[in-house]
């Protein structure tokens, strides 16, 4: 199961996705966050950098 399927399945119960210390993979994380929000705009995200 991929991340997008998991988020769509669990969004009815509420999802908080935490991405911590994304500096080394910043560009990849931006793309993932954009795709997730487009697929399921009610997902809550907390993103941090070092």
Buried (B, 14 or more C-beta within 10 A) or exposed (E): EEEBEEBBEEBEEEBEBEBEEBEEEEEEBEEBBEEBEEBBEEBEBEBEEE
